[in-house]
Structures are given as C-alpha cells and as structure tokens.
Amino acid sequence: MRGLTFDELFAMLLAVQLSPDDLSRLREWIAGIVDPAECIALIEQAAAGRPCPHCRCVRKHRCGHASGLQRFRCLGCGHSHNALTGTPLARLRKKELWLPYLQCVLESRTVRDAARVVGVHRTTSFRWRHRFVPGAMRDRPPTLSAIVEADETYRLESQKGARNLTRPPRKRGGVAKRRGINREHDCLLVARDRSGRTLDFHTGRGQVTVGQLHECLKPVLPDDALLMTDGAIVYQHFAEQAGITHEAVNVEAGVRARGAIHVQNVNSWHSRFKSWLVRFRGVASRYLIHYSGWQRVLDDRRLTKPAHLLCAAVQLG
C-alpha cells in the first residue's frame, strides 16, 4: 500500500477544521522534530580545535567519516579519533535522538518515561542517563566565593540493581540496623556560597572525616573564606588545620541563625534534592553523585537547553 506524500498530507490538514487542542498538539509535535544533522553539528562545534585525546598533540589531519562524524589522525601518535573520543558519549548510537532525550533530562523524567517519549528501550534510556548526566555535571565552578556554607546529608546505602549483594536484601523503605549515622549510610557533602554556586562530593559510607574535608573543601575554598557549618566538631578541626575562618551554628540546640551566620542555604538545597529524588523510587549508592550533580545542574540554571547539555557532555575532562 502506497503511503501519503507530504503534499497530500498537508492538503488533508488544510481541509480539516482543527480545534485549539489539536493545534496545540500539532505545535508540540512540530517543536519536537529535530534535524539529525543538528546534533552532529553541535558535537563538531563543541570539539573544534581540540587536541588529540591520546597524546594532546594539536597536529592532525582529516581521515574520513564514521557514524556521521569527521575522523582525524594524529600526526604525533598516529591514533585516529573523532569529536566524541575520550568523552562519556563515545560509542553511543542514535545521535538523532540525543537532543529529545536531553530535553527529558531537563524535565527530570524517569527512565521509562524518557524511553517512551524518545522511542528507545528502557535499558538504552538508563545507559544514556548515566552517560549524559556525568558529562554535563562536569560543568561546575572551580572555586567558591568568600562566604561558604557546608553541611552533609546522609542516605541509607542502596545496592539497587546489583547482581550480588554484600548484605541480606532489604524491603523497599527499609531502615538501618543501628541508630544514628553509621557505615550503613552514604554521606553527601555539599558546599554552597552566598552567590548560589554549589559543589557536591560523595565521601563514601559513614560520617565525614577531617581528611575527607581536606580533600574535598580545601582546594575550592579561597584563603579569605568564611566557612559556616553546624556544630559538628569535625568542621572545627578542619578549619583549624586549614587556617580558615570558621563559624558554627548549633542547630541541634535549636539555634538556626545568628544574624548572617547560618547554614539555611545549603540545608534548603538538601531539602530540594531529597524531594526531587522521590520520583526515581530509590537511587543506587554508586550513582548517588550522578543524581546530586544532575540536581546541581538544574539548580544552577546555566545549562537550560538540550544543546547546552550536549556541549557540556562533549567537553573533555
């Protein structure tokens, strides 16, 4: 059976009286159409002038095409590469669907919902999530400004999706065997300055240590930083060793603020993050930093379009 040509289909649309709902659906469908060449062009543009990912040599020449991308051969090491070599997106297929999928990332859709919208299998949707999000979350500030709030939040460790558990399985919504923060909890350390720039660190299981604070916070704090935290003694020890001015708020005693000294900005970020995570019905511990980075990217409001996320993911680490 012969299919309709575009002229025939367009003539049929002209002959039909469309309702406002029909027009809205038609506009939404047209807005979702993406030229397959657009994604390729964005990738090539983001990688323009990039040195060889193998040896960092800038001398190279064109060496054919593969999967729609221009390939280059390095004159230094002789290896060939394209714009995606060395990035989280290397060897992924169906580039014509990447931009619609990144729109689903911006809308915080679940794996199955994004798969249905884009038209891919759920395993492909899951694989793309954990390639695009880690790539985009590398767009993070190198340092924070002078006034910084830092606090950690804890989540019960999860081995969701693991084939071999290291402990007996828990029912959904399970609780830790012991009271308080212990090795059954994952620690997510968040530092946020008063301008809204945020950095997140997954420090592993159990309470955060002075050594972990040195590793995570010391490189991103300026010399004249004012670090504001809760009353945990570990922050006081870190500030003394690092030579950083420190102010503590005894939140456990009911003191929420002393004038401008508080940790309400970082605690508000924690609250938004936990509320946002509910839609995903549990997050594996090994992917926790991906989701906190995803929330950080959405919260920063710098990468607001699929093209922005794609270009950030293409950048070399």
QUIWO-V68572 format. One record per backbone hydrogen bond with DSSP energy under -0.5 kcal/mol. NH is the residue of the N-H (numbers start at 1). CO is the residue of the C=O. Records with the same first field share a line. If there is no record, write none. Layout:
NH->CO, CO
This chain:
9->5
10->6
11->7
12->8
13->9
14->10
15->11
16->12, 13
18->16
23->19
24->20
25->21
26->22
27->23
28->24
29->25
30->26
31->27
32->28
33->30
38->35
39->35
40->36
41->37
42->38
43->39
44->40
45->41
46->42
47->43
48->45
50->47
52->57
56->52
60->58
61->73
63->64, 71
66->69
69->66
71->64
72->81
73->61
74->79
75->59
76->59
78->74
81->72
85->82
87->84
88->313
90->87
92->89
97->94
98->95
99->95
101->97
102->98
103->99
104->100
105->101
106->102
107->103
108->105
109->104
114->110
115->111
116->112
117->113
118->114
119->115
120->115
125->121
126->122
127->123
128->124
129->125
130->126
131->128
132->128
133->129
135->131
136->132
137->133
138->135
139->136
140->138
144->220
148->146, 226
149->192
150->228
151->190
153->188
155->186
157->184
162->159
165->163
174->171
185->182
186->155
187->204
188->153, 186
189->187, 201
190->151
191->199
192->149
193->197
194->147
196->193
199->191
201->189
203->187, 201
204->187
206->182, 185
213->209
214->210
215->211
216->212
217->213
218->213
220->217
221->217, 218
225->222
226->146
227->225, 245
228->148, 226
229->247
231->249
235->232
236->232
237->233
238->234
239->235
240->236
241->237
242->238
243->239
244->239
245->225
247->227
249->229
251->249
253->250
254->251
255->250
256->254
258->261
261->258
262->260
263->256
267->263
268->264
269->265
270->266
271->267
272->268
273->269
274->270
275->271
276->272
277->273
278->274, 275
279->276
280->277
281->278
285->158
287->284
288->285
290->287
291->287
292->288
293->289
294->290
295->291
296->292
297->293
298->294
299->295
300->296
301->297
302->297
303->297
304->302
308->305
309->305
310->306
311->307
312->308
313->309
314->310
315->311
